[in-house]
Amino acid sequence: MSIKSNPTKFLAVLSLSAMLAACGQAGTAEKTDTAAGQSQSDAVAGTSQAGETTQTSQSAASNEADQAAIEQYHKFVISQTDQFVKETDAFVKAVKAGDLETAKKLYAPTRMYFERIEPIAESLGDFDPWIDAREGDVPDNEWRGFHRLEKALWVDKSTEGMDKVADQLLQDVKQLRVKVEHVEIDTQMLVTGAVELLNEVSSSKVTGEEERYSHTDLYDFAANVEGAKEIYLVLKPTLEKKDAALAKEIDTRFAELDQSLAPYRKGTDFVLYTELKPEETKKLSQTIDALAEPLSKIGTVLEG
């Protein structure tokens, strides 16, 4: 007997076929939804991975820029200490020969090489007090370095008995040159060092206490500013990309400070600090502070 000749069986078959068809459509729809969901998930994952890749690339580029700046500054430090050794040797020879006029002439220009890189010297242990301690900074029996010889030249007006101090100074300077070869420097150290150089001028050196016997303080001022500017210049390319307005402001402040120092220059030399009037030293201090303020923001900007 055929299905069509039995109506009951025929209807049952039709019902079963419909059910099977419905199940097939539902399965197809479910697969379609699953596939769509997977595609969307894959798209989100791809976007996330792309973002991570971009961040990684930017981080790598930033690290490369930082490293390039550090290497450039390290070369500057080495070149300064090379010259420092050379000029200190000439200064020491004049001291030991008793040639007061030559020693006095060499004193301030020689010290400028140290003043430009003072933050590095300070990070290397006792080199700063050995080379740069003023009278009263250390016990009298430990006092040595440039300022001990400064007093002999300008106060005692004799270098008799100073051979040992002079030889020790040259030895310390040569040892500093060895140490800076492998000094560890990072970006934060650079920024901090630049600000410290300026703060030291405006807070203490402006009083004239640094070169209390020779009154050659303006040489130190200029060298500190030059040292801070060198640090700024190696960081400037990265800073300009992140905050061009801040870079422009710092450029302006450096130019203003150069103009403030210009009247006191005599060729490559400077007038004695005692020739400045109180209002002139105050103006110098204010100009230095005006530069130190925006300069101190570099670290935050570069870290952002």
Contacts in CASP RR format, 6 or more apart in sequence:
PFRMAT RR
TARGET T0000
AUTHOR 0000-0000-0000
METHOD contacts of the structure
MODEL  1
MSIKSNPTKFLAVLSLSAMLAACGQAGTAEKTDTAAGQSQSDAVAGTSQA
GETTQTSQSAASNEADQAAIEQYHKFVISQTDQFVKETDAFVKAVKAGDL
ETAKKLYAPTRMYFERIEPIAESLGDFDPWIDAREGDVPDNEWRGFHRLE
KALWVDKSTEGMDKVADQLLQDVKQLRVKVEHVEIDTQMLVTGAVELLNE
VSSSKVTGEEERYSHTDLYDFAANVEGAKEIYLVLKPTLEKKDAALAKEI
DTRFAELDQSLAPYRKGTDFVLYTELKPEETKKLSQTIDALAEPLSKIGT
VLEG
3 9 0 8 1.000
3 10 0 8 1.000
3 13 0 8 1.000
4 10 0 8 1.000
62 238 0 8 1.000
65 237 0 8 1.000
65 238 0 8 1.000
66 186 0 8 1.000
66 187 0 8 1.000
66 238 0 8 1.000
66 302 0 8 1.000
69 187 0 8 1.000
69 190 0 8 1.000
69 234 0 8 1.000
69 235 0 8 1.000
69 237 0 8 1.000
69 238 0 8 1.000
70 185 0 8 1.000
70 186 0 8 1.000
70 187 0 8 1.000
70 190 0 8 1.000
70 234 0 8 1.000
72 234 0 8 1.000
73 185 0 8 1.000
73 190 0 8 1.000
73 230 0 8 1.000
73 231 0 8 1.000
73 234 0 8 1.000
74 180 0 8 1.000
74 183 0 8 1.000
74 185 0 8 1.000
76 117 0 8 1.000
76 230 0 8 1.000
76 234 0 8 1.000
77 117 0 8 1.000
77 120 0 8 1.000
77 180 0 8 1.000
77 183 0 8 1.000
78 177 0 8 1.000
78 180 0 8 1.000
78 181 0 8 1.000
80 113 0 8 1.000
80 116 0 8 1.000
80 117 0 8 1.000
81 113 0 8 1.000
81 117 0 8 1.000
81 173 0 8 1.000
81 176 0 8 1.000
81 177 0 8 1.000
81 180 0 8 1.000
82 177 0 8 1.000
83 113 0 8 1.000
84 110 0 8 1.000
84 113 0 8 1.000
84 114 0 8 1.000
84 173 0 8 1.000
84 176 0 8 1.000
84 177 0 8 1.000
85 170 0 8 1.000
85 173 0 8 1.000
85 174 0 8 1.000
85 177 0 8 1.000
87 106 0 8 1.000
87 109 0 8 1.000
87 110 0 8 1.000
87 113 0 8 1.000
88 110 0 8 1.000
88 169 0 8 1.000
88 170 0 8 1.000
88 173 0 8 1.000
89 170 0 8 1.000
90 106 0 8 1.000
90 110 0 8 1.000
91 103 0 8 1.000
91 106 0 8 1.000
91 107 0 8 1.000
91 110 0 8 1.000
92 166 0 8 1.000
92 167 0 8 1.000
92 169 0 8 1.000
92 170 0 8 1.000
94 102 0 8 1.000
94 103 0 8 1.000
94 106 0 8 1.000
95 103 0 8 1.000
95 149 0 8 1.000
95 152 0 8 1.000
95 153 0 8 1.000
95 159 0 8 1.000
95 162 0 8 1.000
95 163 0 8 1.000
95 166 0 8 1.000
96 159 0 8 1.000
96 162 0 8 1.000
96 163 0 8 1.000
96 166 0 8 1.000
96 167 0 8 1.000
98 158 0 8 1.000
98 159 0 8 1.000
98 160 0 8 1.000
100 153 0 8 1.000
100 157 0 8 1.000
100 158 0 8 1.000
100 159 0 8 1.000
103 149 0 8 1.000
103 153 0 8 1.000
103 159 0 8 1.000
104 153 0 8 1.000
104 154 0 8 1.000
104 214 0 8 1.000
107 146 0 8 1.000
107 149 0 8 1.000
107 150 0 8 1.000
107 153 0 8 1.000
107 214 0 8 1.000
107 216 0 8 1.000
108 211 0 8 1.000
108 214 0 8 1.000
108 216 0 8 1.000
108 219 0 8 1.000
108 220 0 8 1.000
108 269 0 8 1.000
108 270 0 8 1.000
109 219 0 8 1.000
109 268 0 8 1.000
109 269 0 8 1.000
110 146 0 8 1.000
111 146 0 8 1.000
111 216 0 8 1.000
111 219 0 8 1.000
111 220 0 8 1.000
111 223 0 8 1.000
112 219 0 8 1.000
112 220 0 8 1.000
112 222 0 8 1.000
112 223 0 8 1.000
112 226 0 8 1.000
113 223 0 8 1.000
114 121 0 8 1.000
114 131 0 8 1.000
114 132 0 8 1.000
114 146 0 8 1.000
114 173 0 8 1.000
114 223 0 8 1.000
115 219 0 8 1.000
115 220 0 8 1.000
115 223 0 8 1.000
115 224 0 8 1.000
115 227 0 8 1.000
116 223 0 8 1.000
116 224 0 8 1.000
116 226 0 8 1.000
116 227 0 8 1.000
116 230 0 8 1.000
117 180 0 8 1.000
117 227 0 8 1.000
118 128 0 8 1.000
118 132 0 8 1.000
118 197 0 8 1.000
118 200 0 8 1.000
118 224 0 8 1.000
119 189 0 8 1.000
119 192 0 8 1.000
119 193 0 8 1.000
119 194 0 8 1.000
119 196 0 8 1.000
119 197 0 8 1.000
120 180 0 8 1.000
120 183 0 8 1.000
120 185 0 8 1.000
121 127 0 8 1.000
121 128 0 8 1.000
121 131 0 8 1.000
121 132 0 8 1.000
121 176 0 8 1.000
122 128 0 8 1.000
123 183 0 8 1.000
123 189 0 8 1.000
124 176 0 8 1.000
124 179 0 8 1.000
124 180 0 8 1.000
124 183 0 8 1.000
127 172 0 8 1.000
127 175 0 8 1.000
127 176 0 8 1.000
127 179 0 8 1.000
129 137 0 8 1.000
129 138 0 8 1.000
130 144 0 8 1.000
130 145 0 8 1.000
130 168 0 8 1.000
130 172 0 8 1.000
131 145 0 8 1.000
131 146 0 8 1.000
131 169 0 8 1.000
131 172 0 8 1.000
131 173 0 8 1.000
131 176 0 8 1.000
132 145 0 8 1.000
132 146 0 8 1.000
132 147 0 8 1.000
133 143 0 8 1.000
133 144 0 8 1.000
133 145 0 8 1.000
133 147 0 8 1.000
134 147 0 8 1.000
134 209 0 8 1.000
134 210 0 8 1.000
134 212 0 8 1.000
135 143 0 8 1.000
135 147 0 8 1.000
135 148 0 8 1.000
135 151 0 8 1.000
135 212 0 8 1.000
136 143 0 8 1.000
137 143 0 8 1.000
144 165 0 8 1.000
144 168 0 8 1.000
144 169 0 8 1.000
144 172 0 8 1.000
145 165 0 8 1.000
145 168 0 8 1.000
145 169 0 8 1.000
145 172 0 8 1.000
146 169 0 8 1.000
147 213 0 8 1.000
148 162 0 8 1.000
148 165 0 8 1.000
149 159 0 8 1.000
149 162 0 8 1.000
149 165 0 8 1.000
149 166 0 8 1.000
149 169 0 8 1.000
150 211 0 8 1.000
150 213 0 8 1.000
150 214 0 8 1.000
151 213 0 8 1.000
152 158 0 8 1.000
152 159 0 8 1.000
152 162 0 8 1.000
152 165 0 8 1.000
153 159 0 8 1.000
153 213 0 8 1.000
153 214 0 8 1.000
154 213 0 8 1.000
154 214 0 8 1.000
155 213 0 8 1.000
159 166 0 8 1.000
187 235 0 8 1.000
187 299 0 8 1.000
187 302 0 8 1.000
188 299 0 8 1.000
190 231 0 8 1.000
190 234 0 8 1.000
190 235 0 8 1.000
191 231 0 8 1.000
191 235 0 8 1.000
191 295 0 8 1.000
191 296 0 8 1.000
191 298 0 8 1.000
191 299 0 8 1.000
191 302 0 8 1.000
193 228 0 8 1.000
193 231 0 8 1.000
194 227 0 8 1.000
194 228 0 8 1.000
194 231 0 8 1.000
194 232 0 8 1.000
194 295 0 8 1.000
194 298 0 8 1.000
195 228 0 8 1.000
195 292 0 8 1.000
195 295 0 8 1.000
195 296 0 8 1.000
197 224 0 8 1.000
197 225 0 8 1.000
197 227 0 8 1.000
197 228 0 8 1.000
198 224 0 8 1.000
198 225 0 8 1.000
198 228 0 8 1.000
198 288 0 8 1.000
198 289 0 8 1.000
198 291 0 8 1.000
198 292 0 8 1.000
198 295 0 8 1.000
199 292 0 8 1.000
200 224 0 8 1.000
201 220 0 8 1.000
201 221 0 8 1.000
201 224 0 8 1.000
201 225 0 8 1.000
201 285 0 8 1.000
201 288 0 8 1.000
202 285 0 8 1.000
202 288 0 8 1.000
202 289 0 8 1.000
202 292 0 8 1.000
204 210 0 8 1.000
205 217 0 8 1.000
205 220 0 8 1.000
205 221 0 8 1.000
205 224 0 8 1.000
206 281 0 8 1.000
206 284 0 8 1.000
206 285 0 8 1.000
206 288 0 8 1.000
208 215 0 8 1.000
208 217 0 8 1.000
208 273 0 8 1.000
210 217 0 8 1.000
210 220 0 8 1.000
211 217 0 8 1.000
211 219 0 8 1.000
211 220 0 8 1.000
211 273 0 8 1.000
215 272 0 8 1.000
215 273 0 8 1.000
215 274 0 8 1.000
216 270 0 8 1.000
216 272 0 8 1.000
216 273 0 8 1.000
217 273 0 8 1.000
218 261 0 8 1.000
218 264 0 8 1.000
218 270 0 8 1.000
218 271 0 8 1.000
218 272 0 8 1.000
218 273 0 8 1.000
219 269 0 8 1.000
219 270 0 8 1.000
221 261 0 8 1.000
221 284 0 8 1.000
222 261 0 8 1.000
222 270 0 8 1.000
225 254 0 8 1.000
225 257 0 8 1.000
225 258 0 8 1.000
225 261 0 8 1.000
225 288 0 8 1.000
228 291 0 8 1.000
228 295 0 8 1.000
229 254 0 8 1.000
232 250 0 8 1.000
232 254 0 8 1.000
232 295 0 8 1.000
232 298 0 8 1.000
235 298 0 8 1.000
235 302 0 8 1.000
236 247 0 8 1.000
238 302 0 8 1.000
239 246 0 8 1.000
239 247 0 8 1.000
239 250 0 8 1.000
239 298 0 8 1.000
239 301 0 8 1.000
239 302 0 8 1.000
240 247 0 8 1.000
242 301 0 8 1.000
242 302 0 8 1.000
242 304 0 8 1.000
243 301 0 8 1.000
246 294 0 8 1.000
246 297 0 8 1.000
246 298 0 8 1.000
246 301 0 8 1.000
249 294 0 8 1.000
250 291 0 8 1.000
250 294 0 8 1.000
250 295 0 8 1.000
250 298 0 8 1.000
253 287 0 8 1.000
253 290 0 8 1.000
253 291 0 8 1.000
253 294 0 8 1.000
253 295 0 8 1.000
254 291 0 8 1.000
256 287 0 8 1.000
256 290 0 8 1.000
256 291 0 8 1.000
257 287 0 8 1.000
257 288 0 8 1.000
257 291 0 8 1.000
260 283 0 8 1.000
260 284 0 8 1.000
260 287 0 8 1.000
261 284 0 8 1.000
264 270 0 8 1.000
264 271 0 8 1.000
264 275 0 8 1.000
264 276 0 8 1.000
273 281 0 8 1.000
276 284 0 8 1.000
END
